[in-house]
Amino acid sequence: MNVLPPSVADLSDDELLALYTADASSPWLRVNFVTTLDGSATGGDDGLSGSLGGPDDLRVFDLLRRVADVVLVAAGTVRDEGYGPMVLHDDDVAWRRAHGLPDHPVFAIVSGSLSLDPASRVFTEAPVRPVLLTSAAAASSGSSAVEALSRVADVVPCSNEADPDTLDVALLRDELVARGLGTIHCEGGPSFFGALAAADLVDELTLTVDPSLEGGAGRRIVRGSAQTRRMRPAHVLRGEGDVLLTRWVRAR
């Protein structure tokens, strides 16, 4: 008896998108991660996630960016994973044009310290002006670094009045929605995911499970204070190399 889930290879891009967007409303905050069987968010000697998942994970990754209004990433992940500018493939751009969307999603980077290089390709080659989400104290510091970043990105304070030194993730989500960026696709990292989960802001987790045992001291996909947030399975698909591509939505 075959009890394996359906294969990603048997599904068209439109069929995959229908599965991954079913029952999603707006605003909607999706988080995307990959993990090993033993729960490590990194694999191999480089300590990064790029060695996990395989081609079908990458295919779904690109499709999820295709439908996003904004791709949201913490600055540490941008640096560690070597992000470049948020530029989609030509077929993704064509799809977005056909569906009345801008050619590329906005790239939103979360940074409490604003320790970013304004000369980075993330900014200099961006097809859409990026957004930097930070604390009110950092945004209003008046430093030359903040002034330089303000020339290449929108620096947006996301703090409540009582605590200007701390970035409030609920306000962060609200700032994006207020800009018309209701379909939010978050790509990490674990500490930022932990903050989103603690604030109960995660509507969906798309999780690829790589069939490998990493061992060692690899990071989990969520890091931070202990919180229990129930999710329910929406689908499980099988990819090349026996990876499992899963979608989980908030249990209500």
Buried (B, 14 or more C-beta within 10 A) or exposed (E): EEEEBEEBEEBEBEEBBEBBBEEBEEBBBBBBBBBBEEEBBBBEEEBBBEBBBBEBBBBBBBBBBBBBBBBBBBBBBBBBBEBEBBBBEEEBBEBBEEEEBEBBBBBBBBBBEBEBBBEBEBBEEBBBEBBBBBBBBBBBBEEEBBEBBBEBBBBBBBBEEEEBEBBBBBBBBBBBBEBEBBBBBBBBBBBBBBBBBBBEBBBBBBBBBBEBEBEEEBBBBBBBEEEEBEBEEBBBBBBBEEBBBBBBBBEE
